[in-house]
Each structure stands twice: as structure tokens, then as C-alpha cells.
Amino acid sequence: MKISHIQTTIVRLQDEAHRIDGLAARAGWRPLGGTTLFRLYDTPDASAAQARLARARIWSRIFPWSARWLRLGLPGGD
């Protein structure tokens, strides 16, 4: 049975979500949830984390109502 492109993408995104959660855990961030496209983390200081990520050209989002929450999008396929 041939796996469709959609199924392949779903599996890849699930794998990437687990991988990024592991990297975040090593940084001391606690996962709060998300989808297979975005992950939400509780960090000690979201602004500082965002600044570090930006220096590495990784875009993230912080929220005005929380000094600790940071959202990351999952990387593209290639």
C-alpha cells in the first residue's frame, strides 16, 4: 500500500513536534500544548528566549498577556 503525500506530511509533522518538544525540554521549557504546526511553551523568560532564537534566525511569537509563553512554528519539510 502506497502512503499518500498527506499521510507522509502528517507523520513528518508529528515527528518534528516530538523533536522540538525534546529540544525545548532540554532548554527548561515546559510544553503547554499546540498542534502539529505550532507548539506553545512556558519559559522562564519568553522575551529573552525570543531574542536568543532571533539571533539564530528562528522566528517565534510571544504574547503580551504572558511574560513566559512562547510559540514556535514547526520547520518546513526541507
Secondary structure, DSSP 8 states (H G I E B T S, - for coil): ----HHHHHHHHHHHHHHHHHHHHHHTT-EEEEE-SSEEEEE-S-HHHHHHHHHHTT--EEEETTEEEEEEEE-----
